[in-house]
Amino acid sequence: MGLIIALLVIWLILSIIGFVVKGLAWLAIIGLVLFVATAVWGWVKRRARS
């Protein structure tokens, strides 16, 4: 679970940097996609274990 939280934090930071720096809009999009994918993956893994 710690790995998933760490990945979520990393993707969130990359998204924020992408939105702040105009030339890095692609980084924001990738960061958001990876954030959502990691969140869904963590939610599915947690549901399967319960």
N, C-alpha and C positions, 0 to 999 in steps of 0.2 A: 504494500500500500504506500510505503514511503517513496518508492520509485515513481508511482503514478502522480503523487503530489508534487514531487520534484519536477517532473515533466510538465505538469500543468503550470507551475510557476515559470519555468523557462519559456514556454510558449506564450504565456501572458506578457512577459517582459519583452519578447521579440515583437509581439503585436503592438505594444505601446511604443516601442522604438520606431517601428514602421509607420505608425500614425503621426508621430512627432516629426520625423524627418520626411519631408515631402518626396524626395527621390526614392524612398524605400517603401512605397506603398505595396509593392509585391511582397515585402517581408511581413507586413501587417496581415495580408491575406493568407499567406502560408502559415503564419503563427496562429491565426484564428482557426484555420482548418485543422491544424494539428492539435490545438487546444480542444476543439469539439470532439475530434476522433479519440483523443486520449481520455477525455471525460466519459464518453460513451463506453469505451473499452473497459475502463475501471468500474463503471456502473454495472456492466454485464458480468465481469469477473466477480464482483462483490455479490451480485444476485445469485450467481451459480454456486457460490460457496455457502450461502445461507440455507 
